[in-house]
Amino acid sequence: MKKTILILLLLISFSVSSQEIRKKCITITEEKLPNYKVKVIKTNHCVEPKEITIRSYVITEWERKKRKKRKKRKNEK
């Protein structure tokens, strides 16, 4: 009984350690601007040097993009 438990624990530990650890590479921050606009700053930390993208959207357009991303993520899971 002890041996089987030990074997199970070893198998579980190997399977957990073998899984790939994902690091969150991209961070997105948004700032509100006047006239119904939003400034979006997208930073990619996985690239050397850091890749920073700055864009401005109309609020409705940005909300539409966020909705699309959420829907895509939900379908992947």
Secondary structure, DSSP 8 states (H G I E B T S, - for coil): -HHHHHHHHHHHHHHHHHS------EEEEEEEETTTEEEEEEEESSSSS-EEEEEEEEHHHHHHHHHHHHHHHHHH-
